[in-house]
Every structure is written in C-alpha cells, then in structure tokens.
Amino acid sequence: MNIRTVGILGAGTMGAGIAQNVIEHGLSAVVMDADPAQLQRAVATIERMLARGVEKGRIDAAGAAAIRARLATTAELARIAANDLVIEAVFEDFAVKRVLYQRLAPLLAAGTLVATNTSALSVDELAEFVPDPARFLGLHYFSPAAVNRLVEVVRGARTAPAAYDRALAFVGATGKQALACRDGLGFAVNRFFCPYTNEATRLHDEGHDPAAIDQVARASFAAPLGPFAVMNLTKPRIALHAQRSLARLGAFYAPSRSLERVGEAGGSWTLADPPPAPDPAARALIADRLRAATFLPVLQLVGEGIAEAADVDLGARVALRWDDPPVAQMDRLGRDAVAGMLRPLLKRYEIESPAALIRVGTLGLRSGAAANS
Ligand SMILES: NC(=O)c1ccc[n+]([C@@H]2O[C@H](COP(=O)([O-])OP(=O)(O)OC[C@H]3O[C@@H](n4cnc5c(N)ncnc54)[C@H](O)[C@@H]3O)[C@@H](O)[C@H]2O)c1
C-alpha cells in the first residue's frame, strides 16, 4: 500500500523541513508538537518558503495554495497515529522518544509504519517501545530536510522486508535519494563525516588555522565547504553532540579539545578571509590526516555491514556534495597507499587494521549481494 498521509511528531528544524518536503510531493502531512509556538513557527516557515517559491516563479499561486492545503496541525496524538506513516522528529533524547512511543502505541492503526529521524540513538533500542518492531525503522533526513536529497533508510534487526520496501518507495516518491543501511552508531554518513570534522579540529588543536584546513579539505574531497564552515552553519554544539555519541566506538572517535571548548560554549569558528596559505608540507599533512580519518571509519562501517561501499560514496555525493568521495579515492590510491595513510591512526588509537582494507582497489564495485538485501 502506497503511503499517502504522514503524521509528523515534532515541528522543529527537521519536522518542519520533512513536512514541507512531503506536501510538496503531493502527499498530506499532519504535524504535532508539544510546544504550540513551535508548531506555529513551522507553519509560518513553510508558508514563507512557498511564498518565496511563487516570487521566484518556481510555482504559481494556485500551486502554492494546493501545497499549503495538504498541511495540517494537530494537538491530538490520535490524529498522528491514524496516518500511513508516522515520522518522529522530537528532541534527541531517548527518554523523551520512549515516553512518546509508549503513548502512541495504543493509538496506532494496524498498517501504520513508524520511523524515527534520530541521528545517534539506536533504532533497535527504540524499537523496544513500539507495538510492532516489524513496522519500525529509521528515516534519517539531512538538514535542511526540505532541500537535502539524501535520506538514510535504516533497517533495524526486526524491520520486516515489506515495511522496509514501503519506506524506500515513500522516500523515492518524495523526490529523495535513499541510502540503504543498517542500524549502527552514526549510520553511514555521520560515521565518517563526524570523524573527518573532528580530525579537522584536532589539527586546529595542533596549531593549524581553521580557514587553511577548510581550504585543504575542500580540495581533498572536491567539497563545496570545509568542515569549519559546515559547522558554522549547523552549529559546533551539534557537531560536539554527534561526536560524543560516536565516542562509544573508542578513543579515535572522542571529541577534540577545541570541539569540546567551542561546542560547550555554544560558539562558532573564526575563519580568516582570505585564509592563510599553508606551506606545502603542512598542506600535505592536513590532506593526509583528513583522508585517513575519513577512510578508517568508512572501512570499518563497510566491514560491519552497515552499508555497501558504493552507497557510502552515494551518501557523500548527495548529502555532502563531495565530488571526490572516499571510496572512489581509496580505490584510486590503492591498498598500499591507504594502508600507509591509516598506519599512524591505527597505532595512535590502538585499533586493528579494518578487514575491508583488503578490498581496496575494487571496494566501490557493487558485490551483487547487496548488504541490505
Ligand atoms: N538538526 C539536524 O541537523 C538533524 C539532522 C538529522 C536528524 N536530526 C534528528 O531529528 C530529531 C529532531 O531534531 P531537530 O533538530 O528538529 O530538533 P528541534 O529541537 O529543532 O525540534 C524538536 C521538536 O520536538 C518537540 N518535542 C519535544 N518533545 C516532544 C513530544 N514529546 N511530543 C511532541 N513534540 C515534542 C520540541 O518542542 C521541538 O519543537 C532529533 O532526533 C535529531 O537528532 C536532526
């Protein structure tokens, strides 16, 4: 059964963006928030976006009105539960989500699919609190959710294949690119993007200039923005929070000193314009360190079966707009060069060499037996 109606829990940054995406693609959304002011703000934001679309000639006034008519708000959890799909995008707090699922459980219609937009909590642990874990999964959107085309479709250990396929079809119908992955800290994209960002801040701890690091990072991955500029948009506080969640994976994933400092203070990074030019040796060091800190978690997550290597590159291209994504780079560099780049990291953090290293060279080729089939 196709998904036509979506109930969205939480009308914050992500809930509002997801609602906008849903109604812009011909489906209906009903949104609920514990804070009525947030609900009003979300509606006002969506209306402003639609008005801007009319001003810019992307849609006509009648089209905008039709989109707006597909958006409703509610204060009744039962109205959320009555939809084909419920997407939960409330605070990133396990207890808050758990209590909400427990309240939602008795109200859910038999065929309703339930998805969490969590960034860092375990889909499998949250599944304990929904009435039917077979119909529960992760739909991890990227900010801004109305615009960024990637959605990680996270299969929990108990998600039924039919439910997963329905979710994939929904993601496609809303104009998004699905990245199929399994449950695991950081899923696919944040598992390597956060360590790459964190390594940039470690280089800063060692005296390198953030704007210079950004410049090298852009060149290293053919990226539109460097890690510090991205953090200034999404907030270092959020980057710190994400990094702290990943720290359960070991010391390599622990936040750097400067990320702790700036994130805790709710600050942002000062970026010199124009950036100071690093000397060639510093440039090479920064590039190698950023690459190694990205390659290592990519090889780990591929080895753990979280996602296929080719899909990691898809995520990097679509969500981050990296035109030279990590798996393609590793295949081009070859196994020996990648092993050499990883060696200092493996030694410093006492990490075993990732098993997937053996596949470097043909890593990006699809195996045929997809990791998520
Ligand atoms: N911000 C991002 O870049 C981003 C990206 C991907 C995923 N996420 C995830 O999406 C979720 C939401 O993040 P956000 O950035 O939109 O947060 P936010 O703080 O902007 O919004 C959360 C909203 O949930 C509401 N809320 C809290 N408890 C509620 C409850 N019991 N019932 C109904 N509403 C409730 C709050 O009032 C708030 O409006 C989190 O799990 C987060 O990890 C965030």
The ligand as an SDF file (V2000), in Angstrom:
LIG
                    3D

 44 48  0  0  0  0  0  0  0  0999 V2000
   19.0990   19.2080   13.2630 N   0  0  0  0  0  0  0  0  0  0  0  0
   19.6830   18.3530   12.4620 C   0  0  0  0  0  0  0  0  0  0  0  0
   20.5760   18.7070   11.6790 O   0  0  0  0  0  0  0  0  0  0  0  0
   19.2480   16.9160   12.4320 C   0  0  0  0  0  0  0  0  0  0  0  0
   19.6010   16.1180   11.3250 C   0  0  0  0  0  0  0  0  0  0  0  0
   19.1460   14.7940   11.2710 C   0  0  0  0  0  0  0  0  0  0  0  0
   18.3870   14.2770   12.3200 C   0  0  0  0  0  0  0  0  0  0  0  0
   18.0850   15.0770   13.3960 N   0  0  0  0  0  0  0  0  0  0  0  0
   17.2640   14.4650   14.4560 C   0  0  0  0  0  0  0  0  0  0  0  0
   15.9210   14.8990   14.3110 O   0  0  0  0  0  0  0  0  0  0  0  0
   15.3020   14.9910   15.5960 C   0  0  0  0  0  0  0  0  0  0  0  0
   14.7790   16.3980   15.7860 C   0  0  0  0  0  0  0  0  0  0  0  0
   15.8530   17.3000   15.6860 O   0  0  0  0  0  0  0  0  0  0  0  0
   15.6300   18.8610   15.4410 P   0  0  0  0  0  0  0  0  0  0  0  0
   16.9520   19.4080   15.0980 O   0  0  0  0  0  0  0  0  0  0  0  0
   14.4650   19.0780   14.5390 O   0  0  0  0  0  0  0  0  0  0  0  0
   15.2250   19.3160   16.9190 O   0  0  0  0  0  0  0  0  0  0  0  0
   14.4400   20.6350   17.3740 P   0  0  0  0  0  0  0  0  0  0  0  0
   14.8390   20.8730   18.7770 O   0  0  0  0  0  0  0  0  0  0  0  0
   14.5690   21.7060   16.3670 O   0  0  0  0  0  0  0  0  0  0  0  0
   12.9080   20.1460   17.3380 O   0  0  0  0  0  0  0  0  0  0  0  0
   12.3950   19.1540   18.1760 C   0  0  0  0  0  0  0  0  0  0  0  0
   10.9300   19.4600   18.4170 C   0  0  0  0  0  0  0  0  0  0  0  0
   10.3360   18.3670   19.1460 O   0  0  0  0  0  0  0  0  0  0  0  0
    9.3710   18.9250   20.0120 C   0  0  0  0  0  0  0  0  0  0  0  0
    9.0680   17.9360   21.0530 N   0  0  0  0  0  0  0  0  0  0  0  0
    9.8600   17.5630   22.0690 C   0  0  0  0  0  0  0  0  0  0  0  0
    9.2480   16.5910   22.7890 N   0  0  0  0  0  0  0  0  0  0  0  0
    8.0620   16.3520   22.1900 C   0  0  0  0  0  0  0  0  0  0  0  0
    6.9970   15.4550   22.4410 C   0  0  0  0  0  0  0  0  0  0  0  0
    7.0190   14.5980   23.4770 N   0  0  0  0  0  0  0  0  0  0  0  0
    5.9190   15.4840   21.6240 N   0  0  0  0  0  0  0  0  0  0  0  0
    5.8790   16.3310   20.5710 C   0  0  0  0  0  0  0  0  0  0  0  0
    6.8590   17.2190   20.2950 N   0  0  0  0  0  0  0  0  0  0  0  0
    7.9510   17.2140   21.0890 C   0  0  0  0  0  0  0  0  0  0  0  0
   10.0030   20.2050   20.5120 C   0  0  0  0  0  0  0  0  0  0  0  0
    9.0550   21.1140   21.0480 O   0  0  0  0  0  0  0  0  0  0  0  0
   10.6960   20.7240   19.2470 C   0  0  0  0  0  0  0  0  0  0  0  0
    9.8690   21.6040   18.5260 O   0  0  0  0  0  0  0  0  0  0  0  0
   16.3500   14.5510   16.6070 C   0  0  0  0  0  0  0  0  0  0  0  0
   16.2020   13.1980   16.8820 O   0  0  0  0  0  0  0  0  0  0  0  0
   17.6620   14.8350   15.8650 C   0  0  0  0  0  0  0  0  0  0  0  0
   18.7200   14.0330   16.3100 O   0  0  0  0  0  0  0  0  0  0  0  0
   18.4910   16.3710   13.4700 C   0  0  0  0  0  0  0  0  0  0  0  0
  1  2  1  0
  2  3  2  0
  2  4  1  0
  4  5  1  0
  4 44  2  0
  5  6  2  0
  6  7  1  0
  7  8  2  0
  8  9  1  0
  8 44  1  0
  9 10  1  0
  9 42  1  0
 10 11  1  0
 11 12  1  0
 11 40  1  0
 12 13  1  0
 13 14  1  0
 14 15  2  0
 14 16  1  0
 14 17  1  0
 17 18  1  0
 18 19  2  0
 18 20  1  0
 18 21  1  0
 21 22  1  0
 22 23  1  0
 23 24  1  0
 23 38  1  0
 24 25  1  0
 25 26  1  0
 25 36  1  0
 26 27  1  0
 26 35  1  0
 27 28  2  0
 28 29  1  0
 29 30  1  0
 29 35  2  0
 30 31  1  0
 30 32  2  0
 32 33  1  0
 33 34  2  0
 34 35  1  0
 36 37  1  0
 36 38  1  0
 38 39  1  0
 40 41  1  0
 40 42  1  0
 42 43  1  0
M  CHG  2   8   1  16  -1
M  END
$$$$
